[in-house]
């Protein structure tokens, strides 16, 4: 299928770390928000939602930063 392009990733260790950190923050933030929704039934869990939300937002920002980086020189495009 021509629509789906194969992405084998990158061999640059900096970019691999950035990609792993991005998805770790997003998934960890979502887990914290779900955990906070379960804890909310017994006690106030506003901190869980705030921490999870900040992790998700920072992961989304890292997706944007990664999209602006080149593999050759790791500079942010202008």
N, C-alpha and C positions, 0 to 999 in steps of 0.2 A: 504494500500500500504506500503510495507516494505521499500521502498526507502526514503520516507519522515518520519523523526523522529519527534515526538512531543516534543516541547520545551516549558515548562511551565514557563520558566524564573527562577530567583533566588529569594530567600527571604532575602538575604544579602543586606542591604540598601546601602552600599558603591558600590557594583557592579551594583545595579539598577540605582544609580545616574550616574555612569560611562557610562552605556548603554544609558541612556536618553541624557546625554551630547554629546555622540558620534553622535547619529542621529540628534540631534538638530544642531550641527555644520555642518554636511553634508548638511542637507536640507536648513539651513539658508544660507550657502555658495552658494549653487546652485541658490537660490532665488536672492541673491545679484548679482551674475553674470548675470542672466537674466535681472534684473533691470538695470544693467550697460549697457547691450546691447541696451535697449530701450532708455536710456538717451544719449548714444553715438551719436545718430542721431542729437541731438541739441547742445551738448557740450561735452567736453572731460570727459570721465568717467573711466579713468585708475584706479583710486582709488577703484572704486566699484569692478573691476575685481580682483585687487590685494587682497582686503579684502575678497572677496568671495573665491578666490583660496586658500588663507591661511586657511580659515575656513574649506574648504573641505579637504585639506591636513592634517590638525590637526585632523579632524574626522577619516580619514583613519589611522593615526598613533594610535589613541585611539582604533580602531578596533584591530590592532596588539597587543597593550598592553593588552587589555581584553582577547585576545586569549591565552596569555601566563600566565594568572592568574588562580589560583585555587580557588575554592569556599570555601575550608576549612580554609586556613590560609591567603588568599589574598597576597601571596608572588609571585613575578615574578619567573617563572621557569627558571632554568639555564641549 
